[in-house]
């Protein structure tokens, strides 16, 4: 949908039915354009959908702030890690030569990529702040493959609405809607501050989502599920 038609949808669709009696109608319009959040069910579902759709239309192309190289934190915080499994230690000892990023689910060509392959793909870098809900933050340079490139390469199907990503750490996963998944700043990070991504910061592969709090930037990524 073009920027003009999106603006028209917002102003003549959501805006026109913003009253209490029209929330359900607005939710139906949002559903038509794929702007439905995971928590759209239940009593408050239509309101959640209206809020989500309006927010996504207004911020779809917004960028996280990027900093100058002089503003990179001298001592970025490597927060405490839960014990890593033996499988990870074997990969680390082998230089992550056999580490794979699997892409499964709603893809025309489900596949997997080695770290070396990912590093050979077109890359992007940005100097952004990672901020944790615990209160700490730091600025670093991140380099990696845009998640959008990976999704295009495997042929993410048109009906794909979310990307779930999993870590080698048990029960550690998160998800993005397509607005963040296709955003140009969202990376499968392979480098940090000019060097290969250190283990303490999620190496060999980490999701980096500058527009979201730090918990979305999951470390030790092994799997994408569309």
Buried (B, 14 or more C-beta within 10 A) or exposed (E): EEEEEBEEBBEEBBEEBEEEEBBBBBBBBBEEBBBBBEEBEEEEBBBBBBBBBBEBBEEBEEEBEBBEEEEBBEEBBEEEEEEBEEEBEEBBEEEBEEBBBBBBBBBEEBBBBBBEEBBEBEBBBBBBBBBBEEEEBBBBBBBBBBBBBBBEBBBBEEEBBBBBBBBBBEEBBBBBBBBBBBBEBBBBBBBBBEEBBBBBBBBBBBBBBBBBEBEBBBBBBBBBBB
